[in-house]
Amino acid sequence: MKKSLQILIEERTYDILFELEDELNLNLGVLPEVYYIGRNFNFGDIEIDKKDPGIKMLKIYPEIGFYFFQKKIIISNTLKEGVLGEEIGHFIHHNFVKDFSDIVNDFGASAIGEMIGFFCSKLIDYKRKSPYKSDNFQKIYSLKEMMLEIKSCIKEEGYFDLVHQQGYLMGEKLYNLYISNLISKKEVRKIIQNPLNGHNQAFLEFLRLREKFTGHNIPF
């Protein structure tokens, strides 16, 4: 009997999680719920509001996944392994960090989360490419300018893309260092497992990692 898309996506997502745990010497001891989102999927069945930003993204992008960290649920409208690898990366990351209510630390933690997600997706599908060709912060050299750019993207509904742009940029650099043995598994685990506690720690860690992986220093 042919397996349903739901069974296929669950099996492959869990396989990817186990592969990444083995690769990075992690042992989370917990699994996310996984759902294939077809045309007639009822989000009420998993108690997700249809107005949630993740649902909006599924309608905009043809091949995308989304991780709801509060519920430990992964949804996807594709079986592509790179997409599933990214969402598992988010799942792994959110086993160690909390949610942030202020915009400064939300941005920092979200960008780091996208970095880890894209890094994990590249470990699963090395051919995966970032759709972002520019860097909004490339010509920014002060925190004031950076915050103005973040607020501008929020106002113009570009926050999602800015977070992903920065995360994918750093994730690509991290992956290249990792496969070249220029960064150790121990250091990668330290980045993943960093709870980002402390005053503005999430944003400060973003600045540190951005400088480490891109060479672009923004004084703070």
C-alpha positions as CSV (number, residue, x, y, z in Angstrom):
1,M,0.0,0.0,0.0
2,K,1.3,3.5,-0.9
3,K,2.2,5.6,2.1
4,S,0.3,8.8,2.6
5,L,2.1,12.2,2.4
6,Q,1.4,12.6,6.1
7,I,3.3,9.3,7.0
8,L,6.1,10.1,4.5
9,I,6.7,13.6,6.0
10,E,6.7,12.3,9.6
11,E,9.1,9.5,8.8
12,R,11.5,11.7,6.9
13,T,11.4,14.6,9.4
14,Y,12.2,12.3,12.3
15,D,15.0,10.7,10.2
16,I,16.5,14.1,9.7
17,L,16.3,14.9,13.4
18,F,18.1,11.7,14.2
19,E,20.7,12.4,11.5
20,L,21.4,15.9,12.9
21,E,21.5,14.7,16.5
22,D,24.1,12.1,15.4
23,E,26.1,14.6,13.4
24,L,26.2,17.2,16.1
25,N,26.4,14.8,19.1
26,L,23.0,16.0,20.5
27,N,20.4,14.0,22.4
28,L,17.2,15.9,22.8
29,G,15.0,13.0,23.9
30,V,11.9,14.7,22.5
31,L,10.1,14.8,19.2
32,P,8.0,17.5,17.5
33,E,4.6,16.8,16.0
34,V,4.8,17.0,12.2
35,Y,2.0,17.7,9.8
36,Y,1.8,17.8,6.0
37,I,-0.3,20.8,5.0
38,G,-2.5,19.8,2.0
39,R,-5.2,21.9,0.3
40,N,-7.9,20.8,2.8
41,F,-5.9,20.8,6.0
42,N,-7.9,22.0,9.0
43,F,-5.6,24.1,11.3
44,G,-8.3,23.9,14.0
45,D,-7.4,20.2,14.4
46,I,-4.0,21.3,15.8
47,E,-5.3,24.4,17.5
48,I,-3.4,26.9,15.3
49,D,-5.2,30.2,14.5
50,K,-5.6,30.7,10.7
51,K,-4.4,34.3,11.3
52,D,-1.0,33.1,12.6
53,P,1.9,34.6,10.6
54,G,3.1,31.0,9.8
55,I,-0.1,30.3,8.0
56,K,0.2,33.4,6.0
57,M,3.7,32.4,4.9
58,L,2.4,29.0,3.7
59,K,0.1,30.9,1.4
60,I,2.8,33.2,0.0
61,Y,5.6,30.7,-0.6
62,P,5.0,27.5,-2.6
63,E,7.5,25.3,-0.7
64,I,8.0,26.2,2.9
65,G,7.8,24.8,6.4
66,F,7.1,26.5,9.7
67,Y,7.8,25.6,13.3
68,F,5.4,26.6,16.1
69,F,7.8,26.5,19.1
70,Q,5.0,27.0,21.7
71,K,3.4,23.8,20.6
72,K,6.4,22.0,19.2
73,I,4.7,21.5,15.9
74,I,6.3,21.5,12.4
75,I,4.1,22.0,9.4
76,S,5.1,21.9,5.8
77,N,3.6,22.0,2.3
78,T,6.6,20.2,0.8
79,L,8.6,17.0,1.3
80,K,11.8,18.7,0.3
81,E,14.6,17.6,2.7
82,G,16.2,21.0,2.9
83,V,13.0,22.6,4.0
84,L,12.4,19.9,6.6
85,G,16.0,20.2,7.8
86,E,15.5,23.9,8.4
87,E,12.4,23.4,10.5
88,I,14.2,20.6,12.5
89,G,17.0,23.1,13.1
90,H,14.4,25.5,14.6
91,F,13.1,22.7,16.7
92,I,16.6,21.9,18.0
93,H,17.3,25.6,18.7
94,H,14.1,26.2,20.6
95,N,14.9,23.3,23.0
96,F,17.4,25.7,24.5
97,V,16.0,29.3,24.1
98,K,12.9,31.0,25.2
99,D,10.6,33.5,23.5
100,F,11.4,37.2,23.7
101,S,8.8,39.9,23.9
102,D,11.0,43.0,23.1
103,I,11.9,43.7,19.5
104,V,15.7,44.0,20.1
105,N,16.1,40.5,21.5
106,D,13.4,39.0,19.4
107,F,15.3,40.1,16.3
108,G,18.6,38.8,17.7
109,A,17.2,35.4,18.7
110,S,15.2,35.0,15.5
111,A,18.2,35.7,13.3
112,I,20.3,33.3,15.2
113,G,17.4,30.7,14.9
114,E,17.3,31.2,11.2
115,M,21.1,30.8,11.1
116,I,20.9,27.5,12.9
117,G,17.9,26.4,10.7
118,F,19.7,27.2,7.5
119,F,22.9,25.6,8.7
120,C,21.0,22.4,9.5
121,S,19.2,22.4,6.2
122,K,22.6,22.6,4.4
123,L,23.8,19.6,6.4
124,I,20.9,17.7,4.9
125,D,20.9,19.3,1.4
126,Y,24.2,20.9,0.6
127,K,22.8,22.2,-2.7
128,R,20.3,24.4,-0.9
129,K,20.7,28.1,-1.7
130,S,19.6,31.2,0.0
131,P,17.1,33.3,-2.0
132,Y,18.5,36.5,-0.5
133,K,21.2,38.2,-2.6
134,S,21.7,41.4,-0.6
135,D,22.6,42.3,3.0
136,N,20.6,45.2,4.5
137,F,23.3,45.8,7.1
138,Q,26.3,45.8,4.8
139,K,26.7,49.5,4.8
140,I,25.5,50.1,8.4
141,Y,28.2,50.9,11.0
142,S,26.2,51.9,14.1
143,L,23.6,50.4,16.3
144,K,21.4,53.5,15.7
145,E,21.4,52.8,12.0
146,M,20.7,49.1,12.5
147,M,17.7,49.8,14.7
148,L,16.3,52.3,12.2
149,E,16.6,49.6,9.5
150,I,14.9,47.0,11.7
151,K,12.1,49.4,12.6
152,S,11.7,50.4,8.9
153,C,11.4,46.7,7.9
154,I,8.7,46.2,10.6
155,K,6.8,49.2,9.3
156,E,6.9,47.9,5.7
157,E,6.1,44.3,6.7
158,G,9.7,43.2,5.8
159,Y,10.7,41.9,9.2
160,F,10.3,38.2,8.2
161,D,12.6,38.7,5.2
162,L,15.1,40.7,7.2
163,V,15.4,38.0,9.9
164,H,15.7,35.3,7.3
165,Q,18.2,37.3,5.2
166,Q,20.5,37.8,8.2
167,G,20.1,34.2,9.4
168,Y,20.7,32.6,6.1
169,L,23.8,34.8,5.5
170,M,25.3,33.7,8.8
171,G,24.1,30.1,8.3
172,E,25.8,29.8,5.0
173,K,29.1,31.1,6.5
174,L,28.8,28.7,9.4
175,Y,28.2,25.7,7.1
176,N,31.2,26.6,5.0
177,L,33.4,26.8,8.1
178,Y,32.1,23.6,9.5
179,I,32.6,21.5,6.3
180,S,36.1,23.0,6.1
181,N,36.9,21.9,9.7
182,L,37.4,25.6,10.6
183,I,34.9,25.4,13.4
184,S,34.4,22.4,15.7
185,K,31.3,20.5,16.6
186,K,31.8,21.6,20.2
187,E,31.7,25.3,19.2
188,V,28.6,24.7,17.0
189,R,26.9,23.0,19.9
190,K,27.8,25.9,22.1
191,I,26.1,28.3,19.7
192,I,23.0,26.0,19.4
193,Q,22.7,25.5,23.2
194,N,23.2,29.1,24.2
195,P,20.1,30.0,26.1
196,L,20.7,33.7,25.3
197,N,19.9,34.7,28.9
198,G,21.0,38.0,30.4
199,H,20.4,41.7,29.5
200,N,20.1,42.0,25.7
201,Q,22.1,38.8,25.4
202,A,20.2,37.6,22.3
203,F,20.9,40.8,20.3
204,L,24.5,41.0,21.5
205,E,25.1,37.4,20.5
206,F,23.7,38.2,17.1
207,L,26.2,41.0,16.7
208,R,29.0,38.8,17.8
209,L,28.1,36.0,15.4
210,R,27.6,38.3,12.5
211,E,31.0,39.8,13.1
212,K,32.6,36.3,13.5
213,F,31.0,35.0,10.3
214,T,31.0,38.0,8.0
215,G,33.8,40.2,9.4
216,H,31.4,43.1,9.7
217,N,31.9,44.9,13.0
218,I,29.2,47.1,14.4
219,P,30.5,48.6,17.7
220,F,28.3,48.2,20.8
